[in-house]
């Protein structure tokens, strides 16, 4: 089998890249090691920058997002008993949209199915070959039968543990990483949110976040040790601990209910450089990870796809490789800014197990400065809603 672009991974990054290429008349085959049901069952974040929303509209997959997504003009930050609302509209002239990544994936899968684009699910033992030459190919097993996909380019959109980055020789890639000494215990429940906007809360017992997926579904988190077992946290224990970390008025008004999903998310900052290796390009979690505190992970994947799709379209339409040659540096410039912002948000709002009294005072002063400085609030708002692409 042959295609122009082989896309490894059928998460949002891979599906969106396939959609953008398809609309430009470029053939792409997507290989995914998991089943379609498994991909749809993954629970992920859902805060979309304005640029992400605009690209989804341009790709023709924004109808449900526009109908069901919740537009947020700001976010609330609570630090112990102090409160601050960051007004995105007033400070940055933009907003964000809350729309679950699962629903976005569903929209992209439906669009690909309707167009007849080929996605091979449960493609096992994926191996990348020849991407340092002019004739790359991908070998894999489907139902135990060996298959080979010849292509012009390979887009590695298969996540942190995927085959794409692992196929790169160690001497050709540099990695930068910080693993945080805690995770987030998250619960999803079908109850109405207590607020129209997200609430980030710092507390001496640990960080908490009140988020939502719709007007009738919440996603709430508490900071926990990295080795926490979700099974050790029955629903009542989780809700009681969450209330302890919130402003009393918010805690009193909050509605709780049975968890429909409960899981641990570990926090890590990770960047691989470069993102191009001959005819192999890394995008999304295959090339970088950020803590969820700044709501950047999905949005960074989308900006990678924007840059990569533009380069591939330019290659086929104009016979120019300028966009592909610039892809890695262009994407990494935006990635590192998001890594910095996510690290800063994480450092501001979490309790670190090894923090000293000095660290605690600096953290407290950082929030006091944020409250007193419009310039600092503008910086936060600009980063949260998304820096220019």
C-alpha positions as CSV (number, residue, x, y, z in Angstrom):
1,X,0.0,0.0,0.0
2,X,1.2,3.5,-0.7
3,X,0.2,7.0,0.5
4,X,1.7,10.5,0.5
5,X,1.7,11.0,4.3
6,X,1.7,8.2,6.8
7,X,0.3,9.4,10.1
8,X,1.1,7.4,13.2
9,X,-1.6,7.9,15.9
10,X,-5.4,8.5,15.7
11,X,-5.7,10.9,18.6
12,X,-6.7,14.6,18.0
13,X,-3.3,15.5,16.5
14,X,-3.3,12.7,13.9
15,X,-6.9,13.0,13.0
16,X,-6.8,16.8,12.6
17,X,-3.6,16.5,10.4
18,X,-5.4,13.9,8.3
19,X,-8.4,16.1,8.0
20,X,-6.4,19.2,6.9
21,X,-4.4,17.2,4.4
22,X,-7.5,15.6,3.0
23,X,-9.1,19.0,2.4
24,X,-6.0,20.0,0.5
25,X,-6.2,17.0,-1.7
26,X,-3.2,15.2,-0.1
27,X,-3.6,11.5,0.6
28,X,-2.9,10.3,4.2
29,X,-3.3,6.9,5.9
30,X,-3.6,6.9,9.7
31,X,-2.3,4.0,11.8
32,X,-3.4,3.5,15.4
33,X,-2.3,0.7,17.7
34,X,-5.5,0.9,19.8
35,X,-9.1,0.3,18.9
36,X,-11.5,3.1,18.0
37,X,-13.5,2.5,21.2
38,X,-10.3,2.8,23.3
39,X,-9.3,6.1,21.6
40,X,-12.8,7.5,22.3
41,X,-12.7,6.2,25.9
42,X,-9.6,8.3,26.9
43,X,-10.6,11.1,29.2
44,X,-8.5,14.3,28.5
45,X,-8.7,18.0,29.0
46,X,-10.9,20.3,27.0
47,X,-9.9,24.0,27.2
48,X,-9.5,25.3,23.6
49,X,-7.6,28.4,22.7
50,X,-9.2,30.7,20.2
51,X,-6.7,29.7,17.6
52,X,-7.5,26.1,18.1
53,X,-11.2,26.8,17.7
54,X,-10.6,28.7,14.5
55,X,-8.5,25.9,13.0
56,X,-11.2,23.4,13.9
57,X,-13.8,25.6,12.1
58,X,-11.5,25.9,9.1
59,X,-11.2,22.1,9.0
60,X,-15.0,21.8,8.9
61,X,-15.3,20.0,12.2
62,X,-16.5,22.8,14.4
63,X,-20.3,22.5,14.2
64,X,-20.8,20.6,17.5
65,X,-18.1,22.6,19.2
66,X,-19.9,25.9,18.4
67,X,-23.3,24.5,19.5
68,X,-22.1,22.7,22.7
69,X,-18.8,24.3,23.7
70,X,-18.8,26.7,26.7
71,X,-17.2,30.1,25.9
72,X,-15.3,31.3,29.0
73,X,-14.3,35.0,29.2
74,X,-12.2,34.5,32.3
75,X,-10.9,32.2,35.1
76,X,-10.8,32.4,38.9
77,X,-7.7,32.0,40.9
78,X,-8.0,31.4,44.7
79,X,-4.9,31.5,46.9
80,X,-5.8,30.5,50.4
81,X,-8.5,33.2,51.2
82,X,-7.5,35.6,48.4
83,X,-9.4,35.7,45.2
84,X,-8.6,37.0,41.7
85,X,-10.5,36.8,38.5
86,X,-8.5,37.1,35.3
87,X,-10.8,38.7,32.6
88,X,-9.6,37.4,29.3
89,X,-11.7,39.7,27.2
90,X,-10.6,42.9,29.0
91,X,-6.9,41.9,29.3
92,X,-6.3,40.0,26.1
93,X,-9.3,40.5,23.8
94,X,-9.9,36.8,23.5
95,X,-11.7,33.9,25.2
96,X,-11.3,30.1,25.6
97,X,-13.9,27.4,24.8
98,X,-14.5,24.4,27.1
99,X,-15.2,21.4,24.9
100,X,-14.1,17.9,25.9
101,X,-11.2,16.3,24.0
102,X,-13.3,13.2,23.7
103,X,-16.0,15.1,21.9
104,X,-13.4,16.7,19.6
105,X,-12.0,13.3,18.8
106,X,-15.5,12.0,18.0
107,X,-16.1,14.9,15.6
108,X,-12.8,14.2,13.8
109,X,-13.5,10.5,13.6
110,X,-16.9,11.1,12.2
111,X,-15.6,13.5,9.6
112,X,-12.9,11.0,8.5
113,X,-15.4,8.1,8.3
114,X,-17.8,10.3,6.2
115,X,-15.0,11.2,3.8
116,X,-13.7,7.7,3.4
117,X,-10.2,8.4,4.7
118,X,-8.4,5.2,5.7
119,X,-7.7,4.7,9.4
120,X,-6.2,1.4,10.4
121,X,-7.0,0.7,14.0
122,X,-5.3,-2.0,16.1
123,X,-2.2,-1.8,13.9
124,X,0.4,-3.7,16.0
125,X,4.2,-3.6,16.2
126,X,4.5,-0.4,14.2
127,X,8.0,0.1,12.9
128,X,9.4,3.1,11.0
129,X,12.0,2.6,8.3
130,X,13.9,4.8,5.8
131,X,12.8,8.2,7.1
132,X,16.4,9.4,6.8
133,X,16.3,8.7,3.1
134,X,13.9,9.4,0.2
135,X,11.6,6.4,0.5
136,X,10.2,6.0,4.1
137,X,7.9,3.1,4.9
138,X,6.0,1.9,7.9
139,X,5.7,-1.8,8.7
140,X,3.0,-3.2,11.0
141,X,0.8,-6.2,11.8
142,X,-2.9,-6.2,11.2
143,X,-4.7,-9.2,12.5
144,X,-1.3,-10.9,12.7
145,X,-0.6,-10.3,9.0
146,X,2.5,-8.2,8.1
147,X,1.7,-5.0,6.2
148,X,3.9,-2.3,4.7
149,X,2.9,1.3,4.0
150,X,5.2,3.3,1.6
151,X,5.0,7.0,1.8
152,X,6.7,10.4,1.1
153,X,6.6,11.6,4.8
154,X,5.8,10.2,8.2
155,X,4.0,12.3,10.9
156,X,4.5,10.9,14.4
157,X,1.4,11.8,16.3
158,X,1.4,8.7,18.5
159,X,2.0,10.2,22.0
160,X,4.8,10.1,24.6
161,X,5.1,6.3,24.5
162,X,4.6,5.8,20.8
163,X,6.9,4.3,18.2
164,X,7.8,7.5,16.4
165,X,10.1,9.2,18.8
166,X,11.5,5.8,19.9
167,X,12.5,5.2,16.3
168,X,14.9,8.1,16.3
169,X,18.6,7.3,17.0
170,X,19.5,8.5,20.5
171,X,22.4,10.5,19.3
172,X,20.1,12.5,17.0
173,X,17.7,13.8,19.6
174,X,18.0,15.8,22.9
175,X,15.3,15.7,25.6
176,X,14.6,18.1,28.4
177,X,12.4,16.9,31.3
178,X,11.1,17.8,34.7
179,X,8.9,15.2,36.6
180,X,6.8,16.8,39.3
181,X,6.5,15.1,42.7
182,X,2.7,14.8,42.7
183,X,-0.2,14.1,40.4
184,X,-3.8,15.1,40.0
185,X,-6.6,12.8,41.2
186,X,-9.5,13.6,38.9
187,X,-13.2,12.8,39.1
188,X,-15.9,13.3,36.5
189,X,-19.5,13.5,37.6
190,X,-22.8,14.4,36.0
191,X,-23.7,17.4,38.2
192,X,-23.9,21.1,37.3
193,X,-20.8,23.2,37.8
194,X,-20.7,25.5,40.8
195,X,-19.3,28.3,38.6
196,X,-19.6,29.5,35.0
197,X,-15.8,29.6,34.9
198,X,-12.9,27.4,36.0
199,X,-11.7,27.8,39.6
200,X,-8.0,27.2,40.4
201,X,-7.4,26.9,44.1
202,X,-4.2,26.9,46.1
203,X,-4.4,25.5,49.6
204,X,-1.9,24.4,52.2
205,X,-3.4,20.8,51.8
206,X,-2.7,21.0,48.1
207,X,-4.0,22.3,44.8
208,X,-7.6,21.9,43.6
209,X,-9.3,22.6,40.3
210,X,-13.0,22.9,39.5
211,X,-13.5,22.4,35.8
212,X,-16.4,21.2,33.6
213,X,-17.2,19.4,30.3
214,X,-20.7,20.8,29.9
215,X,-23.4,22.5,31.8
216,X,-24.3,19.2,33.4
217,X,-20.9,17.5,33.8
218,X,-17.9,18.5,36.0
219,X,-14.3,17.4,36.0
220,X,-12.7,18.1,39.4
221,X,-9.1,17.5,40.5
222,X,-7.1,17.5,43.7
223,X,-3.3,17.4,44.1
224,X,-2.1,14.0,45.4
225,X,1.1,12.0,45.8
226,X,2.2,10.5,42.5
227,X,1.7,6.9,43.8
228,X,-1.9,7.5,44.8
229,X,-4.3,4.6,44.1
230,X,-7.6,5.9,42.9
231,X,-9.4,2.9,44.4
232,X,-8.3,4.2,47.8
233,X,-10.5,7.3,47.2
234,X,-14.2,6.5,47.3
235,X,-16.4,9.3,46.1
236,X,-17.3,10.7,49.5
237,X,-13.6,10.9,50.5
238,X,-12.8,12.8,47.3
239,X,-15.6,15.3,47.6
240,X,-14.8,15.9,51.3
241,X,-11.2,16.6,50.5
242,X,-12.0,18.8,47.6
243,X,-14.3,20.9,49.8
244,X,-11.5,21.4,52.3
245,X,-9.3,23.0,49.6
246,X,-12.0,25.5,48.3
247,X,-13.3,28.8,49.4
248,X,-16.0,28.1,52.0
249,X,-18.8,29.7,49.9
250,X,-17.8,27.7,46.8
251,X,-17.6,24.5,48.9
252,X,-21.0,25.1,50.4
253,X,-22.6,25.7,47.0
254,X,-21.0,22.8,45.2
255,X,-23.1,19.9,44.1
256,X,-21.6,16.4,44.2
257,X,-22.6,13.0,42.8
258,X,-21.4,9.5,41.9
259,X,-18.1,9.5,39.9
260,X,-18.5,8.2,36.4
261,X,-14.7,8.2,35.9
262,X,-11.8,8.5,38.3
263,X,-8.1,8.5,37.4
264,X,-4.6,9.8,38.3
265,X,-2.8,12.2,36.0
266,X,1.0,12.5,36.6
267,X,2.6,15.9,35.9
268,X,5.6,16.2,33.7
269,X,7.3,18.8,31.5
270,X,9.1,17.2,28.6
271,X,10.5,18.5,25.3
272,X,12.3,16.7,22.5
273,X,14.5,18.6,20.1
274,X,14.5,18.7,17.1
275,X,11.0,17.7,15.9
276,X,12.2,16.7,12.4
277,X,14.4,13.8,11.4
278,X,14.7,13.6,7.6
279,X,11.2,12.7,6.5
280,X,9.8,12.0,10.0
281,X,8.1,14.8,11.9
282,X,7.0,14.7,15.5
283,X,3.8,16.4,16.6
284,X,1.8,16.7,19.9
285,X,2.7,14.5,22.8
286,X,5.3,12.6,20.7
287,X,7.4,15.7,21.0
288,X,6.4,17.4,24.2
289,X,4.4,17.2,27.4
290,X,3.3,20.0,29.7
291,X,1.5,19.8,33.1
292,X,-2.3,20.4,32.6
293,X,-2.2,23.4,34.9
294,X,-1.9,25.8,32.0
295,X,-4.4,24.0,29.7
296,X,-1.8,23.9,26.9
297,X,-1.3,20.2,25.9
298,X,-4.1,19.8,23.3
299,X,-3.6,23.3,22.1
300,X,0.1,22.8,21.5
301,X,-0.7,19.6,19.5
302,X,-3.1,21.6,17.3
303,X,-0.5,24.4,16.7
304,X,2.1,21.7,15.7
305,X,-0.5,20.3,13.3
306,X,-1.1,23.7,11.9
307,X,2.6,24.3,11.1
308,X,3.1,20.8,9.8
309,X,0.0,20.8,7.5
310,X,1.0,24.1,6.1
311,X,4.5,22.8,5.3
312,X,3.2,19.6,3.7
313,X,0.6,21.5,1.6
314,X,3.3,23.9,0.5
315,X,5.5,21.0,-0.5
316,X,2.8,19.4,-2.7
317,X,1.3,22.5,-4.1
318,X,4.3,24.8,-4.7
319,X,7.2,22.3,-4.7
320,X,8.7,24.3,-1.9
321,X,10.2,22.8,1.3
322,X,10.5,26.1,3.2
323,X,7.7,25.3,5.5
324,X,8.9,21.8,6.3
325,X,12.4,23.1,6.8
326,X,11.1,25.7,9.3
327,X,8.7,23.3,11.1
328,X,10.9,22.2,14.0
329,X,12.2,25.7,15.0
330,X,8.8,27.3,14.5
331,X,6.9,24.7,16.6
332,X,9.6,24.6,19.4
333,X,9.5,28.4,19.7
334,X,5.8,28.2,20.7
335,X,6.3,25.0,22.7
336,X,8.9,26.4,25.0
337,X,6.7,29.4,25.8
338,X,3.9,27.1,26.8
339,X,6.3,25.0,28.8
340,X,7.4,28.1,30.7
341,X,3.8,29.2,31.3
342,X,2.7,25.7,32.5
343,X,5.7,25.4,34.8
344,X,4.9,28.9,36.2
345,X,1.2,28.1,36.8
346,X,2.1,24.8,38.4
347,X,4.7,26.4,40.7
348,X,2.3,29.2,41.7
349,X,-0.7,27.0,42.7
350,X,0.7,23.7,44.0
351,X,2.1,22.8,47.4
352,X,5.6,21.2,46.9
353,X,6.7,18.6,49.4
354,X,10.2,20.0,49.8
355,X,9.3,23.7,49.9
356,X,11.0,25.8,52.5
357,X,9.5,28.8,54.4
358,X,11.4,31.0,51.9
359,X,9.7,29.2,49.0
360,X,6.3,29.6,50.6
361,X,6.9,33.4,51.0
362,X,8.0,33.7,47.4
363,X,4.9,31.8,46.2
364,X,2.6,34.0,48.3
365,X,4.4,37.2,47.1
366,X,4.0,36.1,43.5
367,X,0.3,35.9,43.9
368,X,0.2,39.2,45.7
369,X,2.1,40.8,42.8
370,X,-0.3,39.2,40.3
371,X,-3.2,40.7,42.2
372,X,-1.7,44.2,42.2
373,X,-0.3,44.4,38.7
374,X,-2.4,44.7,35.5
375,X,0.7,44.0,33.5
376,X,1.1,40.6,35.2
377,X,-2.5,39.8,34.7
378,X,-2.2,40.7,31.0
379,X,0.7,38.3,30.7
380,X,-1.3,35.5,32.4
381,X,-4.3,36.2,30.2
382,X,-2.3,36.3,26.9
383,X,-0.6,33.0,27.7
384,X,-3.8,31.3,28.8
385,X,-5.9,32.2,25.8
386,X,-3.0,31.4,23.5
387,X,0.0,33.2,22.1
388,X,0.0,34.1,18.4
389,X,0.7,31.1,16.1
